[in-house]
Amino acid sequence: MSQEQTLYTTKEAAKLLNISHRTLDQFRCKGGGPKFIKFGNRCVRYSYGDLTNWIKDKTMCSTSEAAMARDAS
């Protein structure tokens, strides 16, 4: 299975993003995080593509760009 096809658990995705798994839990409840896949009541997975796309969406070129993005949301 290629990395593009790999599905990550919340803890694995958090480790890949270098954030807490609790932060991903909060993103799922409140929004603002990467897309996720839910199988049943408890099984949540993240695709590598969705994680990398989320990172790209969060990439800024300057602090003023980041401030404009924050103010728009």
PDB file with one MODEL, atoms N, CA, C and O in Angstrom:
MODEL        1
ATOM      1  N   MET A   1       0.852  -1.173   0.000  1.00  0.00           N
ATOM      2  CA  MET A   1       0.000   0.000   0.000  1.00  0.00           C
ATOM      3  C   MET A   1       0.898   1.236   0.000  1.00  0.00           C
ATOM      4  O   MET A   1       1.825   1.329   0.805  1.00  0.00           O
ATOM      5  N   SER A   2       0.632   2.176  -0.890  1.00  0.00           N
ATOM      6  CA  SER A   2       1.441   3.389  -0.966  1.00  0.00           C
ATOM      7  C   SER A   2       1.032   4.353   0.145  1.00  0.00           C
ATOM      8  O   SER A   2      -0.022   4.215   0.766  1.00  0.00           O
ATOM      9  N   GLN A   3       1.894   5.320   0.366  1.00  0.00           N
ATOM     10  CA  GLN A   3       1.607   6.312   1.408  1.00  0.00           C
ATOM     11  C   GLN A   3       0.331   7.085   1.078  1.00  0.00           C
ATOM     12  O   GLN A   3      -0.412   7.475   1.979  1.00  0.00           O
ATOM     13  N   GLU A   4       0.078   7.304  -0.210  1.00  0.00           N
ATOM     14  CA  GLU A   4      -1.131   8.018  -0.634  1.00  0.00           C
ATOM     15  C   GLU A   4      -2.397   7.261  -0.236  1.00  0.00           C
ATOM     16  O   GLU A   4      -3.439   7.880  -0.022  1.00  0.00           O
ATOM     17  N   GLN A   5      -2.324   5.946  -0.136  1.00  0.00           N
ATOM     18  CA  GLN A   5      -3.493   5.126   0.171  1.00  0.00           C
ATOM     19  C   GLN A   5      -3.618   4.800   1.652  1.00  0.00           C
ATOM     20  O   GLN A   5      -4.622   4.227   2.075  1.00  0.00           O
ATOM     21  N   THR A   6      -2.620   5.155   2.439  1.00  0.00           N
ATOM     22  CA  THR A   6      -2.605   4.825   3.855  1.00  0.00           C
ATOM     23  C   THR A   6      -3.648   5.641   4.609  1.00  0.00           C
ATOM     24  O   THR A   6      -3.804   6.840   4.375  1.00  0.00           O
ATOM     25  N   LEU A   7      -4.353   4.982   5.508  1.00  0.00           N
ATOM     26  CA  LEU A   7      -5.283   5.657   6.407  1.00  0.00           C
ATOM     27  C   LEU A   7      -4.671   5.647   7.802  1.00  0.00           C
ATOM     28  O   LEU A   7      -4.243   4.605   8.297  1.00  0.00           O
ATOM     29  N   TYR A   8      -4.635   6.819   8.428  1.00  0.00           N
ATOM     30  CA  TYR A   8      -4.000   6.981   9.724  1.00  0.00           C
ATOM     31  C   TYR A   8      -5.031   7.115  10.831  1.00  0.00           C
ATOM     32  O   TYR A   8      -6.077   7.736  10.642  1.00  0.00           O
ATOM     33  N   THR A   9      -4.736   6.536  11.981  1.00  0.00           N
ATOM     34  CA  THR A   9      -5.552   6.746  13.170  1.00  0.00           C
ATOM     35  C   THR A   9      -5.342   8.189  13.636  1.00  0.00           C
ATOM     36  O   THR A   9      -4.472   8.892  13.123  1.00  0.00           O
ATOM     37  N   THR A  10      -6.132   8.618  14.596  1.00  0.00           N
ATOM     38  CA  THR A  10      -5.981   9.969  15.134  1.00  0.00           C
ATOM     39  C   THR A  10      -4.587  10.161  15.727  1.00  0.00           C
ATOM     40  O   THR A  10      -3.955  11.192  15.494  1.00  0.00           O
ATOM     41  N   LYS A  11      -4.106   9.195  16.478  1.00  0.00           N
ATOM     42  CA  LYS A  11      -2.779   9.321  17.092  1.00  0.00           C
ATOM     43  C   LYS A  11      -1.680   9.333  16.036  1.00  0.00           C
ATOM     44  O   LYS A  11      -0.719  10.094  16.156  1.00  0.00           O
ATOM     45  N   GLU A  12      -1.808   8.504  15.009  1.00  0.00           N
ATOM     46  CA  GLU A  12      -0.807   8.484  13.935  1.00  0.00           C
ATOM     47  C   GLU A  12      -0.809   9.796  13.152  1.00  0.00           C
ATOM     48  O   GLU A  12       0.249  10.332  12.821  1.00  0.00           O
ATOM     49  N   ALA A  13      -2.005  10.306  12.859  1.00  0.00           N
ATOM     50  CA  ALA A  13      -2.120  11.572  12.128  1.00  0.00           C
ATOM     51  C   ALA A  13      -1.543  12.716  12.957  1.00  0.00           C
ATOM     52  O   ALA A  13      -0.836  13.576  12.430  1.00  0.00           O
ATOM     53  N   ALA A  14      -1.844  12.725  14.240  1.00  0.00           N
ATOM     54  CA  ALA A  14      -1.322  13.770  15.119  1.00  0.00           C
ATOM     55  C   ALA A  14       0.204  13.728  15.161  1.00  0.00           C
ATOM     56  O   ALA A  14       0.859  14.771  15.149  1.00  0.00           O
ATOM     57  N   LYS A  15       0.758  12.539  15.209  1.00  0.00           N
ATOM     58  CA  LYS A  15       2.220  12.399  15.223  1.00  0.00           C
ATOM     59  C   LYS A  15       2.807  12.918  13.918  1.00  0.00           C
ATOM     60  O   LYS A  15       3.835  13.595  13.921  1.00  0.00           O
ATOM     61  N   LEU A  16       2.156  12.601  12.805  1.00  0.00           N
ATOM     62  CA  LEU A  16       2.612  13.075  11.493  1.00  0.00           C
ATOM     63  C   LEU A  16       2.572  14.600  11.421  1.00  0.00           C
ATOM     64  O   LEU A  16       3.459  15.218  10.832  1.00  0.00           O
ATOM     65  N   LEU A  17       1.544  15.207  12.019  1.00  0.00           N
ATOM     66  CA  LEU A  17       1.389  16.664  12.016  1.00  0.00           C
ATOM     67  C   LEU A  17       2.161  17.351  13.140  1.00  0.00           C
ATOM     68  O   LEU A  17       2.265  18.577  13.174  1.00  0.00           O
ATOM     69  N   ASN A  18       2.699  16.551  14.057  1.00  0.00           N
ATOM     70  CA  ASN A  18       3.427  17.060  15.217  1.00  0.00           C
ATOM     71  C   ASN A  18       2.529  17.930  16.112  1.00  0.00           C
ATOM     72  O   ASN A  18       2.926  18.997  16.579  1.00  0.00           O
ATOM     73  N   ILE A  19       1.309  17.434  16.327  1.00  0.00           N
ATOM     74  CA  ILE A  19       0.367  18.071  17.244  1.00  0.00           C
ATOM     75  C   ILE A  19      -0.224  16.994  18.146  1.00  0.00           C
ATOM     76  O   ILE A  19      -0.033  15.803  17.905  1.00  0.00           O
ATOM     77  N   SER A  20      -0.928  17.404  19.163  1.00  0.00           N
ATOM     78  CA  SER A  20      -1.561  16.475  20.090  1.00  0.00           C
ATOM     79  C   SER A  20      -2.765  15.787  19.438  1.00  0.00           C
ATOM     80  O   SER A  20      -3.475  16.393  18.636  1.00  0.00           O
ATOM     81  N   HIS A  21      -2.984  14.526  19.787  1.00  0.00           N
ATOM     82  CA  HIS A  21      -4.187  13.855  19.276  1.00  0.00           C
ATOM     83  C   HIS A  21      -5.447  14.504  19.839  1.00  0.00           C
ATOM     84  O   HIS A  21      -6.507  14.446  19.217  1.00  0.00           O
ATOM     85  N   ARG A  22      -5.336  15.112  20.994  1.00  0.00           N
ATOM     86  CA  ARG A  22      -6.478  15.835  21.570  1.00  0.00           C
ATOM     87  C   ARG A  22      -6.832  17.068  20.719  1.00  0.00           C
ATOM     88  O   ARG A  22      -8.000  17.439  20.607  1.00  0.00           O
ATOM     89  N   THR A  23      -5.822  17.683  20.131  1.00  0.00           N
ATOM     90  CA  THR A  23      -6.073  18.817  19.236  1.00  0.00           C
ATOM     91  C   THR A  23      -6.877  18.353  18.027  1.00  0.00           C
ATOM     92  O   THR A  23      -7.818  19.031  17.615  1.00  0.00           O
ATOM     93  N   LEU A  24      -6.520  17.211  17.458  1.00  0.00           N
ATOM     94  CA  LEU A  24      -7.296  16.668  16.335  1.00  0.00           C
ATOM     95  C   LEU A  24      -8.719  16.338  16.766  1.00  0.00           C
ATOM     96  O   LEU A  24      -9.663  16.562  16.009  1.00  0.00           O
ATOM     97  N   ASP A  25      -8.880  15.810  17.970  1.00  0.00           N
ATOM     98  CA  ASP A  25     -10.223  15.543  18.504  1.00  0.00           C
ATOM     99  C   ASP A  25     -11.046  16.839  18.539  1.00  0.00           C
ATOM    100  O   ASP A  25     -12.213  16.854  18.149  1.00  0.00           O
ATOM    101  N   GLN A  26     -10.425  17.914  19.007  1.00  0.00           N
ATOM    102  CA  GLN A  26     -11.117  19.202  19.089  1.00  0.00           C
ATOM    103  C   GLN A  26     -11.440  19.734  17.697  1.00  0.00           C
ATOM    104  O   GLN A  26     -12.525  20.274  17.478  1.00  0.00           O
ATOM    105  N   PHE A  27     -10.510  19.587  16.756  1.00  0.00           N
ATOM    106  CA  PHE A  27     -10.775  20.020  15.383  1.00  0.00           C
ATOM    107  C   PHE A  27     -11.981  19.282  14.797  1.00  0.00           C
ATOM    108  O   PHE A  27     -12.786  19.877  14.080  1.00  0.00           O
ATOM    109  N   ARG A  28     -12.104  17.993  15.100  1.00  0.00           N
ATOM    110  CA  ARG A  28     -13.243  17.236  14.578  1.00  0.00           C
ATOM    111  C   ARG A  28     -14.555  17.762  15.136  1.00  0.00           C
ATOM    112  O   ARG A  28     -15.559  17.805  14.425  1.00  0.00           O
ATOM    113  N   CYS A  29     -14.555  18.160  16.398  1.00  0.00           N
ATOM    114  CA  CYS A  29     -15.789  18.667  17.023  1.00  0.00           C
ATOM    115  C   CYS A  29     -16.107  20.094  16.614  1.00  0.00           C
ATOM    116  O   CYS A  29     -17.259  20.426  16.337  1.00  0.00           O
ATOM    117  N   LYS A  30     -15.084  20.938  16.578  1.00  0.00           N
ATOM    118  CA  LYS A  30     -15.297  22.373  16.361  1.00  0.00           C
ATOM    119  C   LYS A  30     -15.060  22.811  14.917  1.00  0.00           C
ATOM    120  O   LYS A  30     -15.487  23.897  14.524  1.00  0.00           O
ATOM    121  N   GLY A  31     -14.389  21.984  14.130  1.00  0.00           N
ATOM    122  CA  GLY A  31     -14.045  22.361  12.767  1.00  0.00           C
ATOM    123  C   GLY A  31     -12.660  22.979  12.698  1.00  0.00           C
ATOM    124  O   GLY A  31     -12.037  23.261  13.722  1.00  0.00           O
ATOM    125  N   GLY A  32     -12.190  23.185  11.477  1.00  0.00           N
ATOM    126  CA  GLY A  32     -10.895  23.820  11.273  1.00  0.00           C
ATOM    127  C   GLY A  32      -9.750  22.857  11.053  1.00  0.00           C
ATOM    128  O   GLY A  32      -8.643  23.281  10.721  1.00  0.00           O
ATOM    129  N   GLY A  33      -9.991  21.573  11.230  1.00  0.00           N
ATOM    130  CA  GLY A  33      -8.933  20.591  11.056  1.00  0.00           C
ATOM    131  C   GLY A  33      -8.988  19.917   9.704  1.00  0.00           C
ATOM    132  O   GLY A  33      -9.783  20.293   8.843  1.00  0.00           O
ATOM    133  N   PRO A  34      -8.143  18.925   9.521  1.00  0.00           N
ATOM    134  CA  PRO A  34      -8.151  18.191   8.259  1.00  0.00           C
ATOM    135  C   PRO A  34      -9.417  17.349   8.113  1.00  0.00           C
ATOM    136  O   PRO A  34     -10.053  16.980   9.101  1.00  0.00           O
ATOM    137  N   LYS A  35      -9.766  17.056   6.871  1.00  0.00           N
ATOM    138  CA  LYS A  35     -10.899  16.165   6.621  1.00  0.00           C
ATOM    139  C   LYS A  35     -10.598  14.810   7.241  1.00  0.00           C
ATOM    140  O   LYS A  35      -9.439  14.409   7.352  1.00  0.00           O
ATOM    141  N   PHE A  36     -11.639  14.117   7.638  1.00  0.00           N
ATOM    142  CA  PHE A  36     -11.466  12.789   8.231  1.00  0.00           C
ATOM    143  C   PHE A  36     -12.531  11.849   7.698  1.00  0.00           C
ATOM    144  O   PHE A  36     -13.537  12.273   7.129  1.00  0.00           O
ATOM    145  N   ILE A  37     -12.287  10.579   7.894  1.00  0.00           N
ATOM    146  CA  ILE A  37     -13.202   9.529   7.457  1.00  0.00           C
ATOM    147  C   ILE A  37     -13.709   8.837   8.709  1.00  0.00           C
ATOM    148  O   ILE A  37     -12.928   8.492   9.596  1.00  0.00           O
ATOM    149  N   LYS A  38     -14.999   8.637   8.780  1.00  0.00           N
ATOM    150  CA  LYS A  38     -15.574   7.999   9.964  1.00  0.00           C
ATOM    151  C   LYS A  38     -16.251   6.695   9.551  1.00  0.00           C
ATOM    152  O   LYS A  38     -17.166   6.685   8.728  1.00  0.00           O
ATOM    153  N   PHE A  39     -15.787   5.610  10.133  1.00  0.00           N
ATOM    154  CA  PHE A  39     -16.367   4.293   9.930  1.00  0.00           C
ATOM    155  C   PHE A  39     -17.092   3.910  11.214  1.00  0.00           C
ATOM    156  O   PHE A  39     -16.437   3.553  12.194  1.00  0.00           O
ATOM    157  N   GLY A  40     -18.396   3.971  11.242  1.00  0.00           N
ATOM    158  CA  GLY A  40     -19.138   3.624  12.442  1.00  0.00           C
ATOM    159  C   GLY A  40     -19.061   4.716  13.493  1.00  0.00           C
ATOM    160  O   GLY A  40     -18.803   5.879  13.180  1.00  0.00           O
ATOM    161  N   ASN A  41     -19.288   4.329  14.754  1.00  0.00           N
ATOM    162  CA  ASN A  41     -19.351   5.305  15.838  1.00  0.00           C
ATOM    163  C   ASN A  41     -17.992   5.760  16.350  1.00  0.00           C
ATOM    164  O   ASN A  41     -17.850   6.906  16.775  1.00  0.00           O
ATOM    165  N   ARG A  42     -16.997   4.892  16.319  1.00  0.00           N
ATOM    166  CA  ARG A  42     -15.729   5.207  16.978  1.00  0.00           C
ATOM    167  C   ARG A  42     -14.509   5.204  16.064  1.00  0.00           C
ATOM    168  O   ARG A  42     -13.466   5.740  16.439  1.00  0.00           O
ATOM    169  N   CYS A  43     -14.611   4.633  14.910  1.00  0.00           N
ATOM    170  CA  CYS A  43     -13.449   4.458  14.037  1.00  0.00           C
ATOM    171  C   CYS A  43     -13.274   5.680  13.128  1.00  0.00           C
ATOM    172  O   CYS A  43     -14.044   5.890  12.191  1.00  0.00           O
ATOM    173  N   VAL A  44     -12.251   6.474  13.425  1.00  0.00           N
ATOM    174  CA  VAL A  44     -11.936   7.672  12.645  1.00  0.00           C
ATOM    175  C   VAL A  44     -10.566   7.479  12.012  1.00  0.00           C
ATOM    176  O   VAL A  44      -9.627   7.016  12.661  1.00  0.00           O
ATOM    177  N   ARG A  45     -10.462   7.841  10.731  1.00  0.00           N
ATOM    178  CA  ARG A  45      -9.195   7.738  10.014  1.00  0.00           C
ATOM    179  C   ARG A  45      -8.970   9.005   9.200  1.00  0.00           C
ATOM    180  O   ARG A  45      -9.907   9.725   8.856  1.00  0.00           O
ATOM    181  N   TYR A  46      -7.699   9.251   8.904  1.00  0.00           N
ATOM    182  CA  TYR A  46      -7.283  10.394   8.094  1.00  0.00           C
ATOM    183  C   TYR A  46      -6.472   9.866   6.917  1.00  0.00           C
ATOM    184  O   TYR A  46      -5.604   9.009   7.086  1.00  0.00           O
ATOM    185  N   SER A  47      -6.757  10.380   5.729  1.00  0.00           N
ATOM    186  CA  SER A  47      -5.960   9.972   4.567  1.00  0.00           C
ATOM    187  C   SER A  47      -4.735  10.877   4.480  1.00  0.00           C
ATOM    188  O   SER A  47      -4.762  12.033   4.903  1.00  0.00           O
ATOM    189  N   TYR A  48      -3.679  10.331   3.929  1.00  0.00           N
ATOM    190  CA  TYR A  48      -2.443  11.085   3.761  1.00  0.00           C
ATOM    191  C   TYR A  48      -2.699  12.320   2.895  1.00  0.00           C
ATOM    192  O   TYR A  48      -2.193  13.402   3.193  1.00  0.00           O
ATOM    193  N   GLY A  49      -3.476  12.163   1.836  1.00  0.00           N
ATOM    194  CA  GLY A  49      -3.781  13.276   0.948  1.00  0.00           C
ATOM    195  C   GLY A  49      -4.524  14.393   1.654  1.00  0.00           C
ATOM    196  O   GLY A  49      -4.213  15.566   1.446  1.00  0.00           O
ATOM    197  N   ASP A  50      -5.499  14.054   2.484  1.00  0.00           N
ATOM    198  CA  ASP A  50      -6.241  15.075   3.228  1.00  0.00           C
ATOM    199  C   ASP A  50      -5.343  15.796   4.232  1.00  0.00           C
ATOM    200  O   ASP A  50      -5.477  17.003   4.434  1.00  0.00           O
ATOM    201  N   LEU A  51      -4.435  15.062   4.853  1.00  0.00           N
ATOM    202  CA  LEU A  51      -3.510  15.685   5.801  1.00  0.00           C
ATOM    203  C   LEU A  51      -2.570  16.647   5.092  1.00  0.00           C
ATOM    204  O   LEU A  51      -2.356  17.764   5.562  1.00  0.00           O
ATOM    205  N   THR A  52      -2.007  16.227   3.967  1.00  0.00           N
ATOM    206  CA  THR A  52      -1.083  17.101   3.248  1.00  0.00           C
ATOM    207  C   THR A  52      -1.814  18.296   2.635  1.00  0.00           C
ATOM    208  O   THR A  52      -1.257  19.392   2.584  1.00  0.00           O
ATOM    209  N   ASN A  53      -3.041  18.106   2.173  1.00  0.00           N
ATOM    210  CA  ASN A  53      -3.817  19.239   1.650  1.00  0.00           C
ATOM    211  C   ASN A  53      -4.111  20.254   2.743  1.00  0.00           C
ATOM    212  O   ASN A  53      -4.052  21.460   2.503  1.00  0.00           O
ATOM    213  N   TRP A  54      -4.428  19.774   3.942  1.00  0.00           N
ATOM    214  CA  TRP A  54      -4.699  20.660   5.063  1.00  0.00           C
ATOM    215  C   TRP A  54      -3.448  21.475   5.404  1.00  0.00           C
ATOM    216  O   TRP A  54      -3.528  22.673   5.677  1.00  0.00           O
ATOM    217  N   ILE A  55      -2.301  20.811   5.383  1.00  0.00           N
ATOM    218  CA  ILE A  55      -1.039  21.517   5.636  1.00  0.00           C
ATOM    219  C   ILE A  55      -0.824  22.598   4.578  1.00  0.00           C
ATOM    220  O   ILE A  55      -0.457  23.725   4.910  1.00  0.00           O
ATOM    221  N   LYS A  56      -1.047  22.265   3.317  1.00  0.00           N
ATOM    222  CA  LYS A  56      -0.879  23.248   2.238  1.00  0.00           C
ATOM    223  C   LYS A  56      -1.818  24.429   2.417  1.00  0.00           C
ATOM    224  O   LYS A  56      -1.428  25.570   2.171  1.00  0.00           O
ATOM    225  N   ASP A  57      -3.054  24.172   2.842  1.00  0.00           N
ATOM    226  CA  ASP A  57      -4.021  25.251   3.072  1.00  0.00           C
ATOM    227  C   ASP A  57      -3.598  26.167   4.214  1.00  0.00           C
ATOM    228  O   ASP A  57      -3.973  27.340   4.241  1.00  0.00           O
ATOM    229  N   LYS A  58      -2.827  25.645   5.146  1.00  0.00           N
ATOM    230  CA  LYS A  58      -2.379  26.429   6.305  1.00  0.00           C
ATOM    231  C   LYS A  58      -1.053  27.141   6.048  1.00  0.00           C
ATOM    232  O   LYS A  58      -0.599  27.910   6.895  1.00  0.00           O
ATOM    233  N   THR A  59      -0.430  26.903   4.908  1.00  0.00           N
ATOM    234  CA  THR A  59       0.867  27.486   4.606  1.00  0.00           C
ATOM    235  C   THR A  59       0.712  28.947   4.205  1.00  0.00           C
ATOM    236  O   THR A  59      -0.081  29.273   3.321  1.00  0.00           O
ATOM    237  N   MET A  60       1.469  29.822   4.856  1.00  0.00           N
ATOM    238  CA  MET A  60       1.414  31.261   4.605  1.00  0.00           C
ATOM    239  C   MET A  60       2.789  31.756   4.168  1.00  0.00           C
ATOM    240  O   MET A  60       3.812  31.141   4.472  1.00  0.00           O
ATOM    241  N   CYS A  61       2.794  32.871   3.455  1.00  0.00           N
ATOM    242  CA  CYS A  61       4.044  33.477   2.992  1.00  0.00           C
ATOM    243  C   CYS A  61       4.515  34.607   3.899  1.00  0.00           C
ATOM    244  O   CYS A  61       5.692  34.968   3.889  1.00  0.00           O
ATOM    245  N   SER A  62       3.594  35.163   4.681  1.00  0.00           N
ATOM    246  CA  SER A  62       3.967  36.265   5.569  1.00  0.00           C
ATOM    247  C   SER A  62       3.003  36.319   6.745  1.00  0.00           C
ATOM    248  O   SER A  62       1.936  35.706   6.723  1.00  0.00           O
ATOM    249  N   THR A  63       3.396  37.057   7.765  1.00  0.00           N
ATOM    250  CA  THR A  63       2.516  37.196   8.926  1.00  0.00           C
ATOM    251  C   THR A  63       1.288  38.017   8.587  1.00  0.00           C
ATOM    252  O   THR A  63       0.223  37.803   9.168  1.00  0.00           O
ATOM    253  N   SER A  64       1.416  38.960   7.651  1.00  0.00           N
ATOM    254  CA  SER A  64       0.239  39.748   7.268  1.00  0.00           C
ATOM    255  C   SER A  64      -0.774  38.880   6.530  1.00  0.00           C
ATOM    256  O   SER A  64      -1.980  39.074   6.680  1.00  0.00           O
ATOM    257  N   GLU A  65      -0.292  37.920   5.731  1.00  0.00           N
ATOM    258  CA  GLU A  65      -1.204  36.982   5.068  1.00  0.00           C
ATOM    259  C   GLU A  65      -1.925  36.126   6.103  1.00  0.00           C
ATOM    260  O   GLU A  65      -3.120  35.863   5.969  1.00  0.00           O
ATOM    261  N   ALA A  66      -1.210  35.695   7.124  1.00  0.00           N
ATOM    262  CA  ALA A  66      -1.816  34.894   8.188  1.00  0.00           C
ATOM    263  C   ALA A  66      -2.871  35.707   8.934  1.00  0.00           C
ATOM    264  O   ALA A  66      -3.931  35.181   9.274  1.00  0.00           O
ATOM    265  N   ALA A  67      -2.592  36.974   9.187  1.00  0.00           N
ATOM    266  CA  ALA A  67      -3.552  37.837   9.883  1.00  0.00           C
ATOM    267  C   ALA A  67      -4.815  38.030   9.037  1.00  0.00           C
ATOM    268  O   ALA A  67      -5.927  38.016   9.566  1.00  0.00           O
ATOM    269  N   MET A  68      -4.641  38.209   7.726  1.00  0.00           N
ATOM    270  CA  MET A  68      -5.802  38.372   6.843  1.00  0.00           C
ATOM    271  C   MET A  68      -6.637  37.099   6.814  1.00  0.00           C
ATOM    272  O   MET A  68      -7.866  37.167   6.806  1.00  0.00           O
ATOM    273  N   ALA A  69      -5.986  35.942   6.797  1.00  0.00           N
ATOM    274  CA  ALA A  69      -6.713  34.660   6.794  1.00  0.00           C
ATOM    275  C   ALA A  69      -7.466  34.480   8.104  1.00  0.00           C
ATOM    276  O   ALA A  69      -8.598  33.996   8.112  1.00  0.00           O
ATOM    277  N   ARG A  70      -6.837  34.868   9.214  1.00  0.00           N
ATOM    278  CA  ARG A  70      -7.473  34.744  10.535  1.00  0.00           C
ATOM    279  C   ARG A  70      -8.682  35.669  10.632  1.00  0.00           C
ATOM    280  O   ARG A  70      -9.727  35.284  11.157  1.00  0.00           O
ATOM    281  N   ASP A  71      -8.535  36.894  10.121  1.00  0.00           N
ATOM    282  CA  ASP A  71      -9.633  37.871  10.182  1.00  0.00           C
ATOM    283  C   ASP A  71     -10.804  37.470   9.280  1.00  0.00           C
ATOM    284  O   ASP A  71     -11.952  37.808   9.568  1.00  0.00           O
ATOM    285  N   ALA A  72     -10.520  36.759   8.204  1.00  0.00           N
ATOM    286  CA  ALA A  72     -11.583  36.336   7.266  1.00  0.00           C
ATOM    287  C   ALA A  72     -12.417  35.207   7.845  1.00  0.00           C
ATOM    288  O   ALA A  72     -13.557  35.011   7.424  1.00  0.00           O
ATOM    289  N   SER A  73     -11.882  34.467   8.793  1.00  0.00           N
ATOM    290  CA  SER A  73     -12.634  33.324   9.346  1.00  0.00           C
ATOM    291  C   SER A  73     -13.431  33.690  10.559  1.00  0.00           C
ATOM    292  O   SER A  73     -14.111  32.839  11.131  1.00  0.00           O
TER     293      SER A  73
ENDMDL
END
